[in-house]
Amino acid sequence: MKTLEELKMLKEKALGNMGIRHEKNEAVRVLVGMGTCGIAAGARPILSVLVEEVNKEKLEGVIISQTGCTGICQYEPMVEIYDMDGTKTTYVNMTPEKAVKVVHGHLIGKKTIDEYTLGAVTTSQWKTIHMAKSHILVCTGTGCTSSGCEEIIVKLNENLQKAGLDKEVAVIKAGCFGLCARGPIMVVYPGGTFYAMVKPEDIGEIVQEHLLKGRPVTRLVYDETQEKKM
């Protein structure tokens, strides 16, 4: 992984080599979300791959820039592309592999990769949400990401499938709940049971006791009264 200084130098070199034009509407603008959540989710390698791939293909009329927080942390890493006609495309949950495909498909092939877009992802999620009987919101804000929320999500999906609940329970990535010191955090609906400081080894118990038997795991439930005493 490159440092921000190395990425800056690489980007400047690439832009110089490509002879990119900076006048308004005379270039395709590619913005990579580099807010705190974006970086925590893996935005740095996305930026690096985009710059390297555009440079390798010797694309002209492309400006790659960093941008701040997009406000929808659960979809990071994110890449926004503004075509010269003003059309905006937002790609979400990006990976280095997807970044390469975006360069070749969108920037070179001039075709939107629909399955990577925000619209496609949210439509799919809403279909899952409406069909599910229960919903688990897992915080994917900066604090919870640093404390291991992605592993929690993996364990949830594994245990739900093992219990035969993967079609009945929707696991949804959510933004920050504002209690970063208590992460990883997840909320189970219906009921709104708020679990805090969840560990991967707790997931099996939550699935078996709460989701199968309807008995919340009280030792993991967030207690606001105890928080006030601290």
PyMOL commands that set and color helices and strands:
alter all, ss='L'
color gray80, all
select helices_A, chain A and resi 4-18+36-41+43-56+73-75+96-108+114-116+118-131+142-146+149-162+180-182+200-212+218-220+224-229
alter helices_A, ss='H'
color red, helices_A
select strands_A, chain A and resi 28-33+62-67+79-82+88-91+134-139+169-174+186-189+193-195
alter strands_A, ss='S'
color yellow, strands_A
deselect
rebuild
show_as cartoon
